[in-house]
Amino acid sequence: MTAPKALDTLKTLYKIHLIDPSTKNDFTKIVMLSNEQKDILKVVNKRLLKCSQ
C-alpha cells in the first residue's frame, strides 16, 4: 500500500468529545476502525491503537 492510499484510508479516523459547560455533562463518540485502518496503525505505531483516557 502506498503512503497516499494509507492516509486516504485513515481520513475517517476520529474521536469526538463534547462538554456542556453549564451542566458539566460530557459525551464521547469514537468511530470504529476498519481492519484495514487497524493494520495501517499497527505498522505506523501500535500505541496509536490504545485508548488515551
C-alpha positions in Angstrom: 0.0 0.0 0.0 1.3 3.5 -0.9 1.6 6.3 1.7 -1.1 8.4 0.0 -3.5 5.4 -0.1 -2.9 4.8 3.6 -3.6 8.4 4.5 -6.8 8.3 2.5 -7.9 5.2 4.3 -7.2 6.8 7.7 -9.1 10.1 7.0 -12.3 8.8 8.7 -10.4 8.1 12.0 -11.6 10.4 14.7 -12.9 10.9 18.2 -15.5 13.5 19.3 -15.6 14.8 22.9 -18.2 17.4 23.8 -18.7 19.0 27.2 -21.6 21.3 28.2 -20.0 23.9 30.5 -23.3 24.8 32.3 -24.3 21.2 33.2 -20.8 19.6 33.1 -22.3 16.7 31.0 -19.9 15.2 28.6 -20.3 13.0 25.6 -17.6 11.0 23.8 -18.0 9.2 20.4 -15.3 7.1 18.9 -15.6 5.9 15.3 -14.9 2.2 15.0 -11.8 1.3 12.9 -11.9 -1.0 9.9 -9.5 -3.9 9.8 -7.5 -2.1 7.1 -7.2 1.0 9.3 -6.0 -1.1 12.3 -3.4 -2.8 10.1 -2.1 0.6 9.0 -1.8 1.9 12.6 0.0 -1.3 13.7 2.6 -0.6 11.1 3.0 3.1 11.9 2.8 2.9 15.7 1.0 0.2 17.9 0.5 2.8 20.7 -2.0 4.7 18.5 -4.5 1.8 18.9 -4.7 2.3 22.7 -7.3 4.5 24.3 -5.9 7.8 25.5 -8.2 8.0 28.6 
